[in-house]
Amino acid sequence: MSDPTDSEVACFEAGVKFGSLYHQFAGTPVSPDSAESLARAMEAAIENQPHCTSVSVDIREEALRDAIDEGPAAYTELTGAFLDVELVVVYEGREVVARMEMTDGYPLMRVASVRDAEA
C-alpha cells in the first residue's frame, strides 16, 4: 500500500467540503428572498475549512420558485436540486476544481480538474 498522492488528497478534501456543504445545509428553509444570503453563508462556512481557497454557490431561484408554487408555503427546503456549486481546493501545490450541478435530474458532485496550483 502506498501513501496517497497530493492530487488524491486534494480530491479527497474537495469531497469533504461537498459532504459538509450538502449535509449541513440540506433541509434549510429557503425562499427567493433568502436565497442570496443563504448562498453567501454557505460559501463563508465552507471557505473556513482547511485547503479551501474559494467557493461559489448559486441557488437556482427559478427552480426554487417553481417548487414553492407547487407547495403549500412561501418557502421550501433546500436540496441539491436548487444548487450549482464550484469549489477550489489547493493542497501541496495541487489545485482541484470540483462542481455540483444538476445532471439528468440528480445533483452530481464531480472533480472538474486537477492541476498544478498557480504560485
Secondary structure, 3 states (H helix, E strand, C coil): CCCCCHHHHHHHHHHHHHHHHHHHHCCCEECHHHHHHHHHHHHHHHHCCCCEEEEEEEECHHHHHHHHHHCCCCCEECCHHHEEEEEEEEECCEEEEEEEEEECCEEEEEEEEEEECCC
